[in-house]
Amino acid sequence: MIASVLSFSLMPFLVTFFLSFKLAITFPPEMINLLLLFSIVSVIASLLAHSLYAKLSTTAWVIRLESHMESLV
């Protein structure tokens, strides 16, 4: 979860530096707001994905799919 949060939250920071270094330097409060926004969104998305996987991992069709995928190897 930490890796996904870091990678997703650093996207606007990296894109801004790739586009224009001067733009990134002249708008630091906006950059901080974007980093915080992306961090919060990525934490929520990671928690939702984990809770969805935890709920679906015990259902029968997921277990059958996992056993089918193991038989292919």
N, CA, C and O atoms as a printed pandas DataFrame, in Angstrom:
     atom_number atom_name residue_name chain_id  residue_number  x_coord  y_coord  z_coord
0              1         N          MET        A               1    0.825   -1.185    0.000
1              2        CA          MET        A               1    0.000    0.000    0.000
2              3         C          MET        A               1    0.876    1.259    0.000
3              4         O          MET        A               1    0.549    2.248   -0.656
4              5         N          ILE        A               2    1.967    1.215    0.724
5              6        CA          ILE        A               2    2.828    2.386    0.806
6              7         C          ILE        A               2    3.442    2.701   -0.561
7              8         O          ILE        A               2    3.558    3.866   -0.941
8              9         N          ALA        A               3    3.827    1.672   -1.284
9             10        CA          ALA        A               3    4.428    1.896   -2.597
10            11         C          ALA        A               3    3.431    2.512   -3.564
11            12         O          ALA        A               3    3.784    3.408   -4.330
12            13         N          SER        A               4    2.194    2.044   -3.537
13            14        CA          SER        A               4    1.201    2.621   -4.443
14            15         C          SER        A               4    0.875    4.058   -4.076
15            16         O          SER        A               4    0.666    4.892   -4.958
16            17         N          VAL        A               5    0.828    4.352   -2.796
17            18        CA          VAL        A               5    0.565    5.729   -2.363
18            19         C          VAL        A               5    1.703    6.648   -2.796
19            20         O          VAL        A               5    1.456    7.744   -3.298
20            21         N          LEU        A               6    2.937    6.214   -2.609
21            22        CA          LEU        A               6    4.073    7.048   -3.004
22            23         C          LEU        A               6    4.147    7.248   -4.508
23            24         O          LEU        A               6    4.383    8.359   -4.983
24            25         N          SER        A               7    3.947    6.183   -5.248
25            26        CA          SER        A               7    4.052    6.318   -6.697
26            27         C          SER        A               7    2.934    7.181   -7.267
27            28         O          SER        A               7    3.170    7.976   -8.177
28            29         N          PHE        A               8    1.731    7.037   -6.747
29            30        CA          PHE        A               8    0.616    7.820   -7.267
30            31         C          PHE        A               8    0.691    9.270   -6.813
31            32         O          PHE        A               8    0.333   10.174   -7.567
32            33         N          SER        A               9    1.153    9.500   -5.588
33            34        CA          SER        A               9    1.184   10.879   -5.094
34            35         C          SER        A               9    2.330   11.679   -5.694
35            36         O          SER        A               9    2.268   12.908   -5.722
36            37         N          LEU        A              10    3.365   11.019   -6.169
37            38        CA          LEU        A              10    4.484   11.749   -6.768
38            39         C          LEU        A              10    4.289   12.030   -8.259
39            40         O          LEU        A              10    5.111   12.715   -8.868
40            41         N          MET        A              11    3.226   11.517   -8.845
41            42        CA          MET        A              11    2.980   11.749  -10.263
42            43         C          MET        A              11    2.876   13.228  -10.641
43            44         O          MET        A              11    3.559   13.650  -11.574
44            45         N          PRO        A              12    2.051   14.040   -9.960
45            46        CA          PRO        A              12    1.980   15.452  -10.374
46            47         C          PRO        A              12    3.310   16.176  -10.169
47            48         O          PRO        A              12    3.650   17.079  -10.933
48            49         N          PHE        A              13    4.054   15.786   -9.150
49            50        CA          PHE        A              13    5.354   16.392   -8.894
50            51         C          PHE        A              13    6.325   16.106  -10.035
51            52         O          PHE        A              13    7.013   17.010  -10.509
52            53         N          LEU        A              14    6.381   14.870  -10.469
53            54        CA          LEU        A              14    7.289   14.496  -11.545
54            55         C          LEU        A              14    6.858   15.075  -12.893
55            56         O          LEU        A              14    7.694   15.525  -13.678
56            57         N          VAL        A              15    5.570   15.062  -13.153
57            58        CA          VAL        A              15    5.075   15.607  -14.424
58            59         C          VAL        A              15    5.357   17.098  -14.519
59            60         O          VAL        A              15    5.723   17.598  -15.583
60            61         N          THR        A              16    5.187   17.812  -13.408
61            62        CA          THR        A              16    5.466   19.245  -13.419
62            63         C          THR        A              16    6.938   19.519  -13.685
63            64         O          THR        A              16    7.276   20.441  -14.429
64            65         N          PHE        A              17    7.811   18.728  -13.085
65            66        CA          PHE        A              17    9.235   18.929  -13.342
66            67         C          PHE        A              17    9.615   18.543  -14.765
67            68         O          PHE        A              17   10.513   19.146  -15.352
68            69         N          PHE        A              18    8.943   17.549  -15.321
69            70        CA          PHE        A              18    9.231   17.188  -16.710
70            71         C          PHE        A              18    8.744   18.264  -17.678
71            72         O          PHE        A              18    9.397   18.533  -18.686
72            73         N          LEU        A              19    7.607   18.877  -17.378
73            74        CA          LEU        A              19    7.079   19.919  -18.260
74            75         C          LEU        A              19    7.894   21.197  -18.170
75            76         O          LEU        A              19    8.363   21.716  -19.183
76            77         N          SER        A              20    8.060   21.699  -16.961
77            78        CA          SER        A              20    8.789   22.954  -16.803
78            79         C          SER        A              20    9.307   23.060  -15.377
79            80         O          SER        A              20    8.539   23.033  -14.414
80            81         N          PHE        A              21   10.610   23.181  -15.262
81            82        CA          PHE        A              21   11.215   23.322  -13.950
82            83         C          PHE        A              21   10.833   24.659  -13.318
83            84         O          PHE        A              21   10.618   24.739  -12.109
84            85         N          LYS        A              22   10.748   25.709  -14.138
85            86        CA          LYS        A              22   10.373   27.029  -13.619
86            87         C          LYS        A              22    8.938   27.033  -13.101
87            88         O          LYS        A              22    8.641   27.687  -12.101
88            89         N          LEU        A              23    8.063   26.319  -13.763
89            90        CA          LEU        A              23    6.672   26.233  -13.310
90            91         C          LEU        A              23    6.597   25.558  -11.945
91            92         O          LEU        A              23    5.832   25.989  -11.082
92            93         N          ALA        A              24    7.371   24.519  -11.746
93            94        CA          ALA        A              24    7.368   23.825  -10.467
94            95         C          ALA        A              24    7.931   24.699   -9.357
95            96         O          ALA        A              24    7.488   24.602   -8.213
96            97         N          ILE        A              25    8.881   25.532   -9.669
97            98        CA          ILE        A              25    9.488   26.401   -8.661
98            99         C          ILE        A              25    8.570   27.571   -8.305
99           100         O          ILE        A              25    8.525   27.983   -7.145
100          101         N          THR        A              26    7.848   28.106   -9.270
101          102        CA          THR        A              26    7.044   29.301   -9.008
102          103         C          THR        A              26    5.694   29.011   -8.351
103          104         O          THR        A              26    5.068   29.939   -7.840
104          105         N          PHE        A              27    5.222   27.770   -8.344
105          106        CA          PHE        A              27    3.934   27.446   -7.731
106          107         C          PHE        A              27    4.065   26.376   -6.645
107          108         O          PHE        A              27    3.409   25.340   -6.752
108          109         N          PRO        A              28    4.875   26.574   -5.614
109          110        CA          PRO        A              28    5.024   25.536   -4.593
110          111         C          PRO        A              28    3.764   25.253   -3.772
111          112         O          PRO        A              28    3.529   24.086   -3.457
112          113         N          PRO        A              29    2.925   26.252   -3.399
113          114        CA          PRO        A              29    1.714   25.899   -2.637
114          115         C          PRO        A              29    0.747   25.013   -3.442
115          116         O          PRO        A              29    0.126   24.099   -2.898
116          117         N          GLU        A              30    0.634   25.299   -4.734
117          118        CA          GLU        A              30   -0.237   24.478   -5.567
118          119         C          GLU        A              30    0.311   23.062   -5.709
119          120         O          GLU        A              30   -0.445   22.092   -5.751
120          121         N          MET        A              31    1.627   22.959   -5.782
121          122        CA          MET        A              31    2.244   21.626   -5.863
122          123         C          MET        A              31    1.989   20.825   -4.594
123          124         O          MET        A              31    1.712   19.627   -4.649
124          125         N          ILE        A              32    2.085   21.494   -3.458
125          126        CA          ILE        A              32    1.830   20.810   -2.185
126          127         C          ILE        A              32    0.373   20.367   -2.114
127          128         O          ILE        A              32    0.080   19.265   -1.649
128          129         N          ASN        A              33   -0.540   21.218   -2.573
129          130        CA          ASN        A              33   -1.955   20.840   -2.588
130          131         C          ASN        A              33   -2.197   19.636   -3.497
131          132         O          ASN        A              33   -2.951   18.730   -3.140
132          133         N          LEU        A              34   -1.566   19.623   -4.658
133          134        CA          LEU        A              34   -1.709   18.483   -5.564
134          135         C          LEU        A              34   -1.135   17.205   -4.951
135          136         O          LEU        A              34   -1.737   16.136   -5.058
136          137         N          LEU        A              35    0.020   17.316   -4.313
137          138        CA          LEU        A              35    0.613   16.141   -3.682
138          139         C          LEU        A              35   -0.280   15.597   -2.574
139          140         O          LEU        A              35   -0.452   14.385   -2.455
140          141         N          LEU        A              36   -0.841   16.477   -1.772
141          142        CA          LEU        A              36   -1.735   16.026   -0.703
142          143         C          LEU        A              36   -3.012   15.404   -1.266
143          144         O          LEU        A              36   -3.482   14.379   -0.772
144          145         N          LEU        A              37   -3.565   16.028   -2.294
145          146        CA          LEU        A              37   -4.771   15.494   -2.915
146          147         C          LEU        A              37   -4.526   14.104   -3.501
147          148         O          LEU        A              37   -5.319   13.189   -3.280
148          149         N          PHE        A              38   -3.444   13.943   -4.239
149          150        CA          PHE        A              38   -3.132   12.655   -4.835
150          151         C          PHE        A              38   -2.815   11.614   -3.764
151          152         O          PHE        A              38   -3.125   10.436   -3.942
152          153         N          SER        A              39   -2.204   12.026   -2.658
153          154        CA          SER        A              39   -1.917   11.093   -1.572
154          155         C          SER        A              39   -3.204   10.586   -0.935
155          156         O          SER        A              39   -3.351    9.391   -0.678
156          157         N          ILE        A              40   -4.120   11.490   -0.685
157          158        CA          ILE        A              40   -5.394   11.092   -0.071
158          159         C          ILE        A              40   -6.182   10.189   -1.009
159          160         O          ILE        A              40   -6.743    9.183   -0.576
160          161         N          VAL        A              41   -6.228   10.539   -2.286
161          162        CA          VAL        A              41   -6.942    9.713   -3.259
162          163         C          VAL        A              41   -6.310    8.326   -3.367
163          164         O          VAL        A              41   -7.023    7.327   -3.461
164          165         N          SER        A              42   -5.003    8.261   -3.355
165          166        CA          SER        A              42   -4.344    6.958   -3.480
166          167         C          SER        A              42   -4.532    6.104   -2.241
167          168         O          SER        A              42   -4.637    4.883   -2.361
168          169         N          VAL        A              43   -4.577    6.697   -1.057
169          170        CA          VAL        A              43   -4.850    5.924    0.163
170          171         C          VAL        A              43   -6.263    5.361    0.107
171          172         O          VAL        A              43   -6.475    4.190    0.422
172          173         N          ILE        A              44   -7.222    6.175   -0.287
173          174        CA          ILE        A              44   -8.611    5.713   -0.379
174          175         C          ILE        A              44   -8.739    4.613   -1.425
175          176         O          ILE        A              44   -9.419    3.614   -1.191
176          177         N          ALA        A              45   -8.094    4.785   -2.576
177          178        CA          ALA        A              45   -8.160    3.768   -3.628
178          179         C          ALA        A              45   -7.508    2.461   -3.175
179          180         O          ALA        A              45   -8.019    1.383   -3.478
180          181         N          SER        A              46   -6.403    2.541   -2.464
181          182        CA          SER        A              46   -5.739    1.335   -1.975
182          183         C          SER        A              46   -6.598    0.612   -0.950
183          184         O          SER        A              46   -6.692   -0.615   -0.972
184          185         N          LEU        A              47   -7.220    1.356   -0.059
185          186        CA          LEU        A              47   -8.085    0.731    0.941
186          187         C          LEU        A              47   -9.313    0.100    0.301
187          188         O          LEU        A              47   -9.738   -0.982    0.706
188          189         N          LEU        A              48   -9.883    0.766   -0.689
189          190        CA          LEU        A              48  -11.037    0.188   -1.380
190          191         C          LEU        A              48  -10.654   -1.077   -2.148
191          192         O          LEU        A              48  -11.394   -2.061   -2.132
192          193         N          ALA        A              49   -9.517   -1.055   -2.808
193          194        CA          ALA        A              49   -9.070   -2.237   -3.545
194          195         C          ALA        A              49   -8.790   -3.398   -2.595
195          196         O          ALA        A              49   -9.120   -4.545   -2.895
196          197         N          HIS        A              50   -8.187   -3.101   -1.462
197          198        CA          HIS        A              50   -7.901   -4.159   -0.493
198          199         C          HIS        A              50   -9.188   -4.737    0.096
199          200         O          HIS        A              50   -9.316   -5.954    0.233
200          201         N          SER        A              51  -10.130   -3.879    0.441
201          202        CA          SER        A              51  -11.382   -4.380    1.005
202          203         C          SER        A              51  -12.189   -5.163   -0.032
203          204         O          SER        A              51  -12.839   -6.150    0.310
204          205         N          LEU        A              52  -12.154   -4.734   -1.290
205          206        CA          LEU        A              52  -12.838   -5.476   -2.338
206          207         C          LEU        A              52  -12.200   -6.841   -2.550
207          208         O          LEU        A              52  -12.900   -7.843   -2.699
208          209         N          TYR        A              53  -10.870   -6.878   -2.564
209          210        CA          TYR        A              53  -10.186   -8.159   -2.727
210          211         C          TYR        A              53  -10.441   -9.075   -1.526
211          212         O          TYR        A              53  -10.628  -10.280   -1.697
212          213         N          ALA        A              54  -10.449   -8.517   -0.328
213          214        CA          ALA        A              54  -10.697   -9.327    0.861
214          215         C          ALA        A              54  -12.098   -9.925    0.834
215          216         O          ALA        A              54  -12.302  -11.061    1.261
216          217         N          LYS        A              55  -13.057   -9.163    0.335
217          218        CA          LYS        A              55  -14.432   -9.670    0.254
218          219         C          LYS        A              55  -14.570  -10.716   -0.851
219          220         O          LYS        A              55  -15.236  -11.733   -0.659
220          221         N          LEU        A              56  -13.949  -10.475   -2.001
221          222        CA          LEU        A              56  -14.097  -11.386   -3.131
222          223         C          LEU        A              56  -13.197  -12.616   -3.059
223          224         O          LEU        A              56  -13.468  -13.610   -3.731
224          225         N          SER        A              57  -12.144  -12.570   -2.268
225          226        CA          SER        A              57  -11.202  -13.691   -2.251
226          227         C          SER        A              57  -11.790  -14.944   -1.617
227          228         O          SER        A              57  -11.270  -16.040   -1.828
228          229         N          THR        A              58  -12.851  -14.805   -0.855
229          230        CA          THR        A              58  -13.455  -15.975   -0.217
230          231         C          THR        A              58  -14.623  -16.551   -1.015
231          232         O          THR        A              58  -15.188  -17.570   -0.618
232          233         N          THR        A              59  -14.992  -15.933   -2.112
233          234        CA          THR        A              59  -16.102  -16.455   -2.889
234          235         C          THR        A              59  -15.656  -17.660   -3.718
235          236         O          THR        A              59  -14.471  -17.831   -4.004
236          237         N          ALA        A              60  -16.599  -18.462   -4.085
237          238        CA          ALA        A              60  -16.300  -19.730   -4.748
238          239         C          ALA        A              60  -15.692  -19.539   -6.133
239          240         O          ALA        A              60  -14.790  -20.285   -6.514
240          241         N          TRP        A              61  -16.168  -18.557   -6.891
241          242        CA          TRP        A              61  -15.649  -18.415   -8.257
242          243         C          TRP        A              61  -14.203  -17.941   -8.262
243          244         O          TRP        A              61  -13.458  -18.263   -9.187
244          245         N          VAL        A              62  -13.788  -17.177   -7.243
245          246        CA          VAL        A              62  -12.383  -16.767   -7.168
246          247         C          VAL        A              62  -11.516  -17.968   -6.825
247          248         O          VAL        A              62  -10.423  -18.124   -7.369
248          249         N          ILE        A              63  -11.995  -18.809   -5.933
249          250        CA          ILE        A              63  -11.242  -20.005   -5.563
250          251         C          ILE        A              63  -11.117  -20.939   -6.771
251          252         O          ILE        A              63  -10.051  -21.506   -7.009
252          253         N          ARG        A              64  -12.203  -21.098   -7.530
253          254        CA          ARG        A              64  -12.134  -21.927   -8.742
254          255         C          ARG        A              64  -11.183  -21.330   -9.772
255          256         O          ARG        A              64  -10.438  -22.056  -10.430
256          257         N          LEU        A              65  -11.208  -20.002   -9.911
257          258        CA          LEU        A              65  -10.318  -19.347  -10.858
258          259         C          LEU        A              65   -8.857  -19.533  -10.446
259          260         O          LEU        A              65   -8.001  -19.786  -11.293
260          261         N          GLU        A              66   -8.575  -19.411   -9.157
261          262        CA          GLU        A              66   -7.204  -19.592   -8.682
262          263         C          GLU        A              66   -6.744  -21.038   -8.913
263          264         O          GLU        A              66   -5.603  -21.269   -9.310
264          265         N          SER        A              67   -7.620  -21.996   -8.667
265          266        CA          SER        A              67   -7.228  -23.390   -8.875
266          267         C          SER        A              67   -7.046  -23.686  -10.373
267          268         O          SER        A              67   -6.181  -24.476  -10.749
268          269         N          HIS        A              68   -7.851  -23.058  -11.209
269          270        CA          HIS        A              68   -7.707  -23.231  -12.658
270          271         C          HIS        A              68   -6.394  -22.614  -13.141
271          272         O          HIS        A              68   -5.705  -23.202  -13.975
272          273         N          MET        A              69   -6.041  -21.432  -12.624
273          274        CA          MET        A              69   -4.797  -20.770  -13.021
274          275         C          MET        A              69   -3.587  -21.583  -12.566
275          276         O          MET        A              69   -2.576  -21.637  -13.267
276          277         N          GLU        A              70   -3.685  -22.211  -11.403
277          278        CA          GLU        A              70   -2.570  -23.043  -10.922
278          279         C          GLU        A              70   -2.413  -24.294  -11.782
279          280         O          GLU        A              70   -1.298  -24.781  -11.972
280          281         N          SER        A              71   -3.508  -24.809  -12.296
281          282        CA          SER        A              71   -3.420  -26.020  -13.123
282          283         C          SER        A              71   -2.813  -25.719  -14.503
283          284         O          SER        A              71   -2.320  -26.631  -15.165
284          285         N          LEU        A              72   -2.841  -24.464  -14.938
285          286        CA          LEU        A              72   -2.271  -24.096  -16.221
286          287         C          LEU        A              72   -0.750  -24.041  -16.191
287          288         O          LEU        A              72   -0.094  -24.179  -17.224
288          289         N          VAL        A              73   -0.206  -23.842  -15.022
289          290        CA          VAL        A              73    1.256  -23.674  -14.899
290          291         C          VAL        A              73    1.966  -24.991  -14.927
291          292         O          VAL        A              73    3.193  -25.034  -14.836
